[in-house]
Amino acid sequence: MELEPHGPLPPEIYRRRRALAIGVAALVVVVVIAIVVLVASSGGSPETKPAGNSEPNTAQGPLAETPTPEVKTPVVPPADASPAQTPTPTAAVEPPPVLKEGDDCPDSTLAVKGITNEPRYTIGDQPKFTMVVTNIGLVGCQRDVGAAVLSAYVYSLENKRLWSNLDCAPSNETLVKTFNPGEQVTTEVTWTGMGSEPECPLPRQPIGPGTYNLVVQLGNLRSATVPFILAEPSAEPPAEAPADAPAPPPGG
């Protein structure tokens, strides 16, 4: 085998070319080997651990307990203290005086009521009203029940005063009556059906049909209302003509 180059050029040039080719091939082989080694080393390397080390560091001694954060309760400012209530002085309640036999009857021991002699009247009638005073206490006592202090009133359903027996017939009569427990005193008055006012100004007007209330009053003591009706007079049917007398039988 002949290693010497032959050609038109001098042999040194061919040797240089051969040495350059060999050097380039060697360089390529070295680069390929380096790449293979680098890939192999990076593929088999252990997993990279995160920067933060999860294992506790005991180099400076045993691991101390992690302190629990203190939970602080918010401080609530105290509410404004309300001023102490000053007790209101109250007058001592005196018990009612013990009622003795023969003393004057207080209102609390009496009851008044009104009574109508009919629940319904016709215009032109003169209703009769009875005023009743009863001792509802436990002890006998006395009270003035004269015409000056005992009166009857007629009111409309709208509570308008229409009449009183003292308007046109005032009286100064006194009648001190001793009431035993449960005893009653009755007084009767008549109403003409006309309206009236105190001191009886004229002319007086008749009260029309409707529903009204009777009230009896003794001083400041008033009765419950007693309703009654004042109606128009009903039209009477015409009298029937007498039947004709039968004709006498023919003479025989």
GICOR-V176423 format. One record per pair of residues at least 24 apart in sequence whose C-alpha atoms are under 6 Angstrom apart, sorted by the first residue. I is the first residue (numbers start at 1). J is the second residue. Records with the same first field share a line. If there is no record, write none. Layout:
# GICOR-V176423
I = J + J
This chain:
# GICOR-V176423
101 = 139 + 140 + 141
102 = 141
103 = 141
104 = 141 + 142 + 143
105 = 141 + 142 + 143
109 = 135 + 136 + 137
110 = 134 + 135 + 136
112 = 223
113 = 216 + 223
114 = 216
119 = 228
120 = 228 + 229
121 = 230
122 = 230 + 231 + 232 + 233
123 = 231 + 232
126 = 191 + 192
127 = 190 + 191
128 = 189 + 190
129 = 188 + 189
130 = 187 + 188
131 = 186 + 187
132 = 185 + 186
133 = 184 + 185
134 = 183 + 184
135 = 181 + 182 + 183
136 = 182
137 = 181
138 = 181
139 = 181
140 = 179 + 180 + 181
141 = 178 + 179
142 = 177 + 178 + 179
143 = 176 + 177
144 = 175 + 176
145 = 175
146 = 173 + 174 + 175
147 = 171 + 173
148 = 172 + 173
149 = 218 + 219
150 = 217 + 218
151 = 216 + 217
152 = 215 + 216
153 = 214 + 215
154 = 213 + 214
155 = 212 + 213
156 = 212
157 = 212
162 = 195
163 = 195 + 196
167 = 197 + 198 + 199 + 200
168 = 200
